[in-house]
Amino acid sequence: MGSLTSSWMMNLCGSPICSRQAAVSCAWKEAFDSSTCLNHLLVAGIAALLVVILALQLLVRIPKSRASTGQLIALGSPLHLAAVVFDGCLGLVYLCLGLWMLWSSSFNQGTSVYLPHWWLVNLAQGFSLILVSFAFSIRGRVLGPAFVRFWSVFLTTYAAYICCSSVVYMLVDKAVTMKACLDVLFLPAALLFLVYGIWHIKDDGYERIENTLCKPLNTETVAEATDFEGHVTPFADAGFFSTISFWWLNPLMKMGYEKPLEEKDLPLLGTTDQAYNQYLMFVEKLNSKKQLHPHGTPSIFWTIISCHKSGIIVSGFFALLKVLMLSSGPAFEGIH
C-alpha cells in the first residue's frame, strides 16, 4: 500500500513531497508556496470539495424554487454583473491555462513539460470559479441570503489563502508567472462576491418585506367597520380628564352591571386606532424612510417606534412618575 501511494505521488508530483525527518516543517513551508505540489493538491482538493457541495445545493434548491429561466437568472446591479463577469472570465483563463499545460505535457517533448499537479490545479480552480459565477448569477431570493453569504465568505477565505501563497512564492523565488498573477486576481474577484453577499441581499430583503407589506388587508372587515361608526368606543372622543379618570368607561360598566356583556356590546376602536389606518400610517413612514436612505434597508422596529413615539413618550413619562412616587413615599414617611 505504501509503495502504491509513493508511486502515485511520484507520478503526480515528480518527487516526494517531504522527507520523513522534517515532515512537519516542510509541510508548513510547502503549503504556503504556490509552486509546490502540496500546495497544488490542497488548492485542488478544496476546489473539488467546493464544486461537489455547491453542485449538490444547486441541484436541490433550483428545482425546489420552481422558478422559470427568466426568473432564475438576474444581474440587476452593476456590482452583481461585475462580480459574475469578472469571476467567470477568470475561471475561463484558468481553464485555458490548465488545458494548455495539459497539451504541452502530452504532445510536446521539449522543455515546456508540466507535471500533472500543475494542470490539475488550474483546471480545478477554473471549473470551480465558473460554477461559482453561475451560482451567484441566480437570484438571491431563490438561493436565500444565508446561502449567498456563506459561500461568499468561504470563497473569500479560500481566495485569501491562494493569494497569500502566490505572494510568498513571488517574494521568495523572485519570479512572476501567469498562474501567480491569476492567483493574486482571485482575491479581488472573491471580494466582489463578498460585497455583493453583504449589501445586495439587504436590498432583496427589503423587496421581500415590501412585497409582504403590499398584500391587501381584509377590505370586507374595513367596509363593515365603516357601517358602525356610531358604535365606536367613547375613548376616541374622550378628553384629558375623562382619560385620566377612566370616565369614558362608565357606559360600558353600567351595561355590564345590568347584564352579562356579549361581543356585540363591545364598542369598536377609534378610526385612528383601527388596523387599516395603522397599516397606512406604517407604510407611509416606511416609504419616507426609504426615500431618505435609498441604498439602505429601513428597520421595521424603528419604523413602528416612529409611528407611536408620542404615545411611548407619554406612557414612559407616567411610568417614570409612578416609579418616583413609589420610591419617594417611604422617604417622606421617614421624615415625618
C-alpha positions in Angstrom: 0.0 0.0 0.0 2.8 2.4 0.9 4.7 1.7 -2.4 1.5 2.2 -4.4 0.9 5.6 -2.7 4.5 6.7 -3.2 4.4 5.7 -6.9 1.1 7.6 -7.3 2.7 10.7 -5.7 5.8 10.3 -7.9 3.7 10.3 -11.0 1.7 13.3 -9.8 4.4 15.4 -8.3 7.6 14.1 -9.9 9.3 13.7 -6.5 8.4 13.0 -2.8 6.7 15.9 -1.1 8.7 15.9 2.1 11.2 13.7 3.8 10.3 11.9 7.0 12.9 13.7 9.1 11.4 17.2 8.7 7.9 16.4 7.6 6.0 19.0 9.7 8.2 22.0 9.0 8.5 21.0 5.3 4.7 20.6 5.0 4.0 24.0 6.5 6.6 25.6 4.2 5.3 23.9 1.0 1.6 24.5 1.9 2.2 28.3 1.6 4.3 28.2 -1.5 2.2 28.2 -4.7 4.9 26.4 -6.7 4.9 23.2 -4.7 2.9 20.1 -5.3 1.5 20.0 -1.7 0.0 23.5 -2.2 -1.5 22.5 -5.5 -3.0 19.4 -4.0 -4.6 21.4 -1.2 -6.0 24.0 -3.6 -7.3 21.4 -6.0 -8.8 19.4 -3.1 -10.6 22.4 -1.7 -11.8 23.4 -5.2 -13.2 19.9 -5.8 -15.0 19.9 -2.4 -16.4 23.3 -3.2 -17.7 22.1 -6.6 -19.3 19.0 -5.2 -21.1 20.7 -2.3 -22.1 23.7 -4.4 -23.4 21.5 -7.2 -25.5 19.4 -4.8 -27.0 22.5 -3.2 -27.9 24.0 -6.6 -29.5 20.7 -7.7 -31.7 20.8 -4.5 -32.5 24.5 -4.4 -33.2 25.3 -8.0 -36.0 22.6 -8.6 -37.4 23.5 -5.2 -37.8 27.1 -6.1 -39.9 26.2 -9.2 -38.7 29.3 -11.0 -38.5 29.7 -14.7 -35.3 30.5 -16.6 -36.2 34.2 -16.8 -37.0 34.3 -13.0 -33.9 32.3 -12.2 -31.1 34.4 -13.7 -30.8 38.1 -12.8 -27.9 40.5 -12.9 -29.7 43.6 -11.6 -27.0 45.8 -10.1 -23.6 46.8 -11.7 -21.8 45.2 -8.7 -23.5 41.9 -9.3 -22.8 42.0 -13.0 -19.1 42.9 -12.5 -18.6 40.1 -9.9 -20.2 37.4 -12.1 -18.4 38.5 -15.3 -15.0 39.0 -13.6 -15.1 35.6 -11.9 -16.4 33.9 -15.0 -13.6 35.3 -17.2 -11.0 34.5 -14.5 -12.3 30.9 -14.4 -12.1 30.6 -18.2 -8.5 31.9 -18.1 -7.6 29.3 -15.5 -9.2 26.6 -17.7 -7.3 27.7 -20.8 -4.1 27.7 -18.8 -4.7 24.3 -17.5 -5.6 22.9 -20.9 -2.5 24.4 -22.4 -0.3 22.9 -19.7 -2.0 19.5 -20.3 -1.5 19.8 -24.1 2.2 20.8 -23.6 2.8 17.8 -21.3 1.0 15.4 -23.6 2.2 16.4 -27.0 5.4 18.4 -26.6 8.5 16.6 -25.6 10.6 19.7 -25.2 11.4 21.8 -22.2 7.9 23.1 -21.5 6.6 19.9 -19.9 4.4 20.4 -16.8 3.9 17.8 -14.1 0.2 16.7 -13.6 -0.3 18.7 -10.4 0.2 22.0 -12.4 -2.6 21.5 -14.9 -4.7 19.7 -12.3 -4.8 22.7 -10.0 -5.6 25.2 -12.8 -8.4 23.0 -14.2 -9.9 22.7 -10.7 -9.7 26.4 -9.9 -11.1 27.3 -13.3 -14.1 24.9 -13.1 -14.9 26.0 -9.5 -14.8 29.7 -10.4 -17.2 29.1 -13.4 -19.6 27.1 -11.2 -19.5 29.9 -8.5 -20.2 32.5 -11.2 -23.2 30.6 -12.3 -24.4 30.1 -8.8 -24.1 33.8 -8.0 -25.9 34.8 -11.2 -29.0 33.2 -9.7 -31.4 35.5 -7.9 -30.6 35.9 -4.2 -34.1 35.2 -3.2 -34.0 31.8 -4.9 -30.9 30.6 -3.1 -31.5 32.5 0.1 -29.5 35.1 1.9 -27.7 32.5 4.1 -26.6 30.6 1.1 -25.1 33.7 -0.7 -23.4 35.0 2.4 -21.9 31.7 3.5 -20.4 30.9 0.0 -19.1 34.5 -0.4 -17.3 34.3 2.9 -16.0 30.8 2.2 -14.8 31.8 -1.3 -13.0 34.9 0.1 -11.2 32.8 2.7 -10.2 30.3 0.0 -9.0 33.1 -2.3 -7.0 34.8 0.5 -5.1 31.5 1.1 -4.3 31.2 -2.7 -3.3 34.8 -3.0 -1.0 34.7 0.1 0.7 31.5 -1.1 1.3 33.1 -4.5 2.7 36.3 -3.0 5.1 34.2 -0.9 6.2 32.3 -4.0 6.9 35.6 -5.9 8.8 37.1 -3.0 10.9 34.0 -2.2 11.7 32.8 -5.7 11.6 36.4 -7.2 9.6 35.1 -10.2 6.3 36.2 -11.7 4.3 33.6 -13.5 0.9 33.7 -15.2 -0.6 31.4 -12.6 0.7 33.6 -9.8 -0.9 36.7 -11.3 -4.2 34.8 -11.7 -4.0 33.8 -8.0 -3.5 37.4 -6.9 -6.5 38.4 -9.0 -8.5 35.6 -7.3 -8.8 37.6 -4.1 -10.4 40.8 -5.5 -12.7 38.6 -7.6 -13.9 36.9 -4.4 -14.2 40.2 -2.6 -16.7 41.4 -5.2 -18.9 38.4 -4.3 -18.4 39.2 -0.6 -19.5 42.8 -1.0 -22.5 41.6 -3.1 -23.4 39.0 -0.5 -23.4 41.6 2.3 -25.1 44.6 0.7 -27.1 43.4 -2.3 -29.0 40.8 -0.2 -30.2 43.6 2.0 -31.9 45.1 -1.0 -33.6 41.8 -1.8 -34.6 41.5 1.8 -36.2 44.9 1.7 -38.1 43.9 -1.5 -39.3 40.8 0.2 -40.5 42.8 3.2 -42.1 45.4 0.9 -43.9 42.7 -1.1 -45.3 41.1 2.0 -46.5 44.5 3.3 -48.2 45.2 0.0 -50.6 42.3 0.4 -54.1 43.7 0.8 -55.8 43.6 4.2 -59.3 42.2 4.7 -61.2 45.0 3.0 -64.5 43.5 3.9 -63.7 44.0 7.6 -62.9 47.6 6.9 -66.1 48.1 5.0 -68.1 46.6 7.9 -66.4 48.8 10.4 -67.4 52.0 8.5 -71.1 50.9 8.8 -70.9 51.0 12.6 -69.4 54.4 13.1 -71.9 55.2 15.8 -70.7 52.2 17.9 -67.2 53.5 18.4 -65.6 53.5 21.8 -66.0 56.7 23.8 -62.3 56.7 24.4 -61.9 58.0 20.8 -63.5 61.3 21.8 -62.6 61.4 25.5 -61.0 64.5 26.9 -58.0 64.7 29.2 -59.8 64.4 32.5 -62.1 61.7 31.1 -59.0 59.7 30.0 -57.1 60.0 33.3 -60.2 59.3 35.4 -61.5 56.5 33.1 -64.8 58.3 32.9 -65.3 57.1 29.4 -65.7 53.5 30.7 -68.9 54.4 32.7 -71.4 53.4 29.9 -69.8 50.0 29.4 -69.6 49.4 33.1 -73.2 50.3 33.6 -74.2 47.9 30.8 -72.1 45.2 32.4 -73.8 45.8 35.7 -77.3 45.3 34.1 -76.5 42.2 32.1 -73.5 40.0 31.0 -71.6 41.6 28.2 -71.6 40.0 24.8 -69.2 40.5 21.9 -71.7 42.8 20.1 -71.8 45.0 23.1 -68.2 45.9 23.0 -67.5 49.1 21.0 -65.2 49.3 18.1 -61.8 51.0 18.2 -61.5 54.6 17.1 -60.8 55.4 13.5 -57.1 56.2 14.1 -56.6 53.0 16.2 -58.1 50.6 13.6 -55.7 48.2 11.9 -56.3 49.5 8.4 -55.4 53.1 9.4 -52.4 51.9 11.4 -51.2 50.0 8.4 -51.5 53.0 6.1 -49.5 55.1 8.7 -46.8 52.4 8.9 -46.4 52.1 5.1 -46.2 55.9 4.8 -43.4 56.0 7.5 -41.6 53.1 5.8 -41.7 54.8 2.4 -40.5 58.1 3.8 -37.5 56.3 5.4 -36.8 54.6 2.1 -36.7 58.0 0.3 -34.3 59.3 3.0 -32.0 56.3 2.7 -32.5 54.8 -0.8 -29.5 52.4 -0.5 -30.4 51.1 2.9 -33.0 48.9 4.4 -35.4 50.6 6.8 -35.7 48.9 10.2 -39.2 47.6 10.8 -38.7 48.0 14.6 -37.7 51.7 14.4 -40.4 52.4 11.9 -43.0 51.2 14.4 -41.4 53.2 17.1 -41.5 56.4 15.0 -45.3 55.8 14.4 -46.1 55.7 18.1 -43.3 57.8 19.6 -45.7 60.4 21.1 -47.7 57.6 22.9 -44.5 55.9 24.0 -43.1 59.2 25.5 -46.4 60.0 27.4 -46.6 56.4 28.8 -43.0 56.5 29.7 -43.4 59.8 31.5 -46.3 58.5 33.6 -44.3 55.3 34.3 -41.4 57.3 35.5 -43.7 59.5 37.6 -45.2 56.3 39.2 -41.7 54.9 40.0 -40.6 58.2 41.5 -43.7 58.4 43.7 -43.4 54.8 44.9 -39.7 55.2 45.7 -40.1 58.6 47.3 -43.1 57.6 49.5 -41.1 55.7 52.1 -38.6 58.6 52.3 -41.3 61.1 53.1 -42.7 58.7 55.7 -39.3 58.5 57.3 -39.0 62.3 57.5 -42.4 62.6 59.3 
